[in-house]
Each structure stands twice: as C-alpha cells, then as structure tokens.
Amino acid sequence: MKQFLPVVVIVAFIGILFACGCTGTAPQPPATTQVSTIATTAPPVLATTPAASGRVIIDERINLQSGYQTTYQKYNFADYGYTYLYPKDTISISINSDKPVNVLVIDKADEIKFLTVEPEYNTILKKDQWDYSPLVPTFVQSNVLRKDMTITIKDKSTYFLIIDPRFSSDQAGWHSSTHEEVHVDVKVTKI
C-alpha cells in the first residue's frame, strides 16, 4: 500500500495539471465568435468615407431663403458623433454658395440665444460684416461665396454650425427686397 500511495499522488497531480491547463503546451488562441451586425442607416448628411486629411462629417447641398426674415441651417455636431469638441480639435468648413452666406460656429450658450438675435450689417465695431452681438461666436465669416475655412477649438463645449443666408442690397450687388433661393454646398471635416 505504501508503494501505491506515491503513484496515486502523482496521477492526481497530473490530473490537476490537465484540469487547470498547466501542461506546458503553447497557449491556444481564444475561440472566435461570429458577430452579426445590423446595418443602420446614417443621417443623410453624414458622409461614411473619411477624407484624406480627416473624417468628413457633413457633405450636402442645402437650399435656403435669403433676406431678413430668412431661414438658416443649423448643424449640431453632437448629431454627428461629437457631443463635445475639445481644445485643439480642428474643423475644416468648405462653402460653395451661389449667393453670400454667413458662416458661424457657436457654442451651446450662444445657440440658446441665436433665435433672439437680429444681426446688423456694417456696424462701428464690425465694418463690412454682420454683427451678431450679443453672441460671441467661436468663428464667424460674413458674405461667403466660395471659401475653405479652418477652426481650432479653444474650449470644451457642444458646438453648432450655422449657415445664415442674410445679405443686403448694398453688398456685392445682391438684393434682399425679395426672398431668393440660395444654394449652398457644405462640407465639414474633422481633422
């Protein structure tokens, strides 16, 4: 019986090693599981292919009505996967319009006030541009026809892009006495 006991201990030890997987063999790759994906439909303005220099997040043509009682286009970056933009984030905006538009990037605090603001043209503080005071846009360009613009964010916030087709009769020969349709190609890339 004494000779049989060491054999039982050795067999038990080997059994424990096999059960624990401690046999000294090369580790096996984890078992693969097949994941099925469900196709989702992206918003119509969301580009699904990245640009060479970044991710195109908006690429569309919009139609707006010009004049003081105008329609404008507002894009919430949160709708495109960017709930917040952070310091040093860079956004490229490309505009190609058949009539002048104003391009603004505003944060959440100014977005709440945007509807109450009546911009003025050619004020003492803002010569030859639109003044949206009391808003303090992160970025603003007046009377844009064709332009590529780059913005680097300074403060973490939720941001909005506004395309506003206001123009007056004394600017570049455009007349706002009647509402005119404005066609704008908008492309936004997160660099």
Residue pairs with C-beta under 8 A, 6 or more apart in sequence:
17 23
42 48
43 79
43 80
44 60
45 58
45 59
45 60
45 75
46 57
46 58
46 80
47 56
47 57
47 58
47 59
49 56
50 56
51 189
53 92
53 189
53 191
54 90
54 92
54 189
54 190
54 191
55 189
55 190
56 187
56 188
56 189
57 77
57 80
57 81
57 82
57 188
57 189
57 190
58 75
58 80
58 161
58 186
58 187
58 188
59 186
59 187
59 188
60 185
60 186
61 183
61 184
61 185
61 186
62 73
62 163
62 183
62 184
62 186
63 181
63 182
63 183
63 184
64 70
64 71
64 72
64 73
64 101
64 163
64 165
64 181
64 182
64 184
65 71
65 165
65 179
65 180
65 181
65 182
66 99
66 165
66 166
66 167
66 174
66 176
66 179
66 180
66 181
66 182
67 166
67 176
67 177
67 178
67 179
67 180
68 166
68 176
69 179
70 164
70 165
70 166
70 179
71 165
72 162
72 163
72 164
72 165
73 162
73 163
73 184
73 186
74 111
74 114
74 160
74 161
74 162
75 160
75 161
75 162
75 163
75 186
75 188
76 158
76 160
77 83
77 85
77 158
77 159
77 160
77 161
78 158
82 159
82 190
83 158
84 156
84 157
84 158
85 91
85 153
85 156
85 157
85 158
85 159
86 153
86 156
87 153
87 154
87 155
87 156
88 152
88 153
89 152
89 153
89 190
90 150
90 151
90 152
90 153
90 190
90 191
91 105
91 150
91 151
91 153
91 188
91 189
91 190
91 191
92 148
92 149
92 150
92 151
92 188
92 189
92 191
93 103
93 105
93 148
93 149
93 150
93 151
93 161
93 186
93 187
93 188
94 147
94 148
94 149
94 185
94 186
94 187
94 188
94 189
95 101
95 103
95 144
95 145
95 146
95 147
95 149
95 163
95 184
95 185
95 186
96 145
96 146
96 184
96 185
97 144
97 145
97 146
97 165
97 182
97 183
97 184
97 185
98 145
98 182
98 183
98 184
99 145
99 165
99 167
99 174
99 180
99 182
100 142
100 143
100 144
100 145
100 165
100 167
100 171
100 172
100 174
101 143
101 144
101 145
101 163
101 164
101 165
101 167
101 182
101 184
102 119
102 130
102 140
102 141
102 142
102 143
102 144
102 162
102 163
102 164
102 165
102 166
103 139
103 140
103 141
103 144
103 147
103 149
103 161
103 162
103 163
103 164
104 132
104 135
104 137
104 139
104 140
104 161
104 162
104 164
105 137
105 138
105 139
105 140
105 151
105 159
105 160
105 161
105 162
106 114
106 135
106 137
106 138
106 159
106 160
106 162
107 138
107 155
107 157
107 158
107 159
107 160
108 157
108 158
108 159
108 160
109 157
110 135
110 136
110 137
111 158
111 160
113 134
113 135
114 135
114 160
114 162
117 132
117 133
117 134
117 135
119 130
119 131
119 132
119 164
119 166
120 130
120 131
121 129
121 130
121 131
121 142
121 166
121 168
121 170
121 171
122 128
122 129
122 170
123 131
123 133
125 131
125 133
126 142
128 142
129 140
129 142
129 143
130 140
130 142
130 143
130 164
130 166
132 140
138 151
138 153
138 154
138 159
139 149
139 151
141 147
141 149
143 167
143 171
143 172
150 191
153 159
161 186
161 188
163 184
163 186
165 182
165 184
166 176
167 174
167 176
168 174
168 176
169 175
169 176
169 177
